[in-house]
Amino acid sequence: MPLKTLDELTVSTCHWPLAEFERNVLLYCGEAAERRADGRPKPYCACHARRAYVRAAALRLPTTSVTHQRIAPARSSVERAVEHPMVS
C-alpha cells in the first residue's frame, strides 16, 4: 500500500486517513481512487469506498423497548442553580 502525505495526494488517489507518521503528519491510503460513471474520480479506493458509503439501513440499531423510552432533556446549569441555590 503506497502511503502518502497530504502534499503527495492527487485527485485520483485515495484520501482515506490511516496513521500519524510523525507529529502532525497524517498518512493517507494513496491507492488509485474509484471512478464514477462519468469518469470523475471518487475520493476513496474501492476498499475504503465500501467502508465510507454504508447504507443508512445497515447502521440502524435493532428496535427494542429501551430505544422507545422517553429521555428527559438535560437541564442547564442555570436551571440546576435555581433549584438548588447556594447558601452563603
C-alpha positions in Angstrom: 0.0 0.0 0.0 1.6 3.3 -1.1 1.0 5.5 2.0 1.1 9.2 1.1 1.2 12.5 2.9 -1.3 15.3 2.2 1.1 17.0 -0.1 1.5 13.8 -2.2 -2.2 13.2 -2.7 -3.8 13.9 -6.1 -7.5 13.9 -7.2 -7.0 10.3 -8.4 -5.6 8.8 -5.2 -7.5 7.6 -2.1 -7.8 10.2 0.6 -8.6 7.8 3.5 -6.6 8.7 6.6 -4.7 5.8 8.0 -2.0 6.8 10.5 0.0 9.6 12.1 3.6 9.1 10.8 5.2 11.9 12.8 3.9 14.6 14.9 1.2 16.4 13.0 1.9 14.4 9.7 -1.1 12.3 8.7 -0.6 9.4 6.2 -3.3 8.5 3.7 -4.0 5.3 1.7 -2.8 6.6 -1.7 -4.2 3.7 -3.8 -5.9 4.5 -7.1 -9.3 6.1 -6.4 -12.5 4.6 -7.9 -14.1 6.3 -10.8 -17.7 7.5 -11.1 -19.8 6.6 -14.2 -18.9 9.9 -15.8 -15.2 9.2 -15.3 -14.5 11.6 -12.4 -12.6 10.1 -9.5 -14.2 9.4 -6.1 -12.2 10.4 -3.0 -11.5 6.7 -2.0 -10.2 3.5 -3.4 -12.6 0.5 -3.7 -11.8 -0.9 -0.3 -12.3 2.4 1.6 -15.4 3.4 -0.5 -17.1 0.3 0.8 -16.4 1.4 4.4 -17.3 5.1 3.7 -20.5 4.7 1.8 -22.7 2.4 4.0 -26.4 2.4 3.5 -28.3 4.0 6.4 -30.4 0.9 7.0 -27.2 -1.1 7.8 -26.3 1.5 10.5 -29.7 1.4 12.3 -29.8 -0.3 15.7 -32.3 -3.1 16.3 -35.6 -1.8 17.7 -36.0 -2.6 21.4 -38.2 -1.3 24.2 -35.2 0.7 25.6 -34.9 2.7 22.4 -38.5 3.9 22.7 -38.3 5.2 26.2 -38.6 8.9 26.6 -35.5 10.6 27.9 -35.8 13.8 29.9 -33.9 16.7 28.4 -30.7 17.7 30.1 -31.1 20.7 32.5 -28.8 23.7 32.1 -26.5 24.9 34.9 -28.8 27.8 35.4 -31.8 25.6 35.9 -29.9 23.5 38.4 -28.7 26.6 40.3 -32.3 27.9 40.6 -33.5 24.5 42.0 -30.5 24.3 44.5 -29.3 27.8 45.3 -26.0 28.1 47.1 -26.3 29.1 50.8 -23.9 31.7 51.9 
